Structures are given as structure tokens and as C-alpha cells.
Amino acid sequence: MLQELAASSGTAAWAIGSMLFFLAVFVAIVVWVALKRPEEMAKRARMPLDQDSGIRSQDSGIGNRDSGPPNPES
């Protein structure tokens, strides 16, 4: 019964299509990386992983709840 449902619903076409889409994207990324200049890849390798620019939020007062005047109600 499940085989008949799978055969009549056309899910095999979706599975093949999604695999071909994945393969095309994978090949495109491999080609893109292979054609990049080593200098460009070295520049990307040195990029920071976070947005920290060396200034802490508590030093600049941005995003720090304790940076303002004391709140007597808290």
C-alpha cells in the first residue's frame, strides 16, 4: 500500500530534483573556491568571527544596563 502511494505521488521526482540541486550548488561552491586567489582567501581567513572591535560594551556604555545613572526603583 505504501509503495503504491509513493509511486503515484511523484515523490521520486522531488527526491531526484533535490539531489541534483544539491549537487549543482556543491559543484558551484567548489569551483568558486578553486578559482579564488590565495590573497583573497587569506584575507577572509583573517576576518574576525564576531563583531567585537576591541571595545567592550561596558567601556562604551552601549548595551550595558549598569552604564546609566543608578535607578532607585530597581
Summary of the structure (lengths in Angstrom):
residues: 74
radius of gyration: 26.4
end to end distance: 65.3
largest distance: 71.4
contacts: 103
relative contact order: 0.05
helix: 65%
strand: 0%
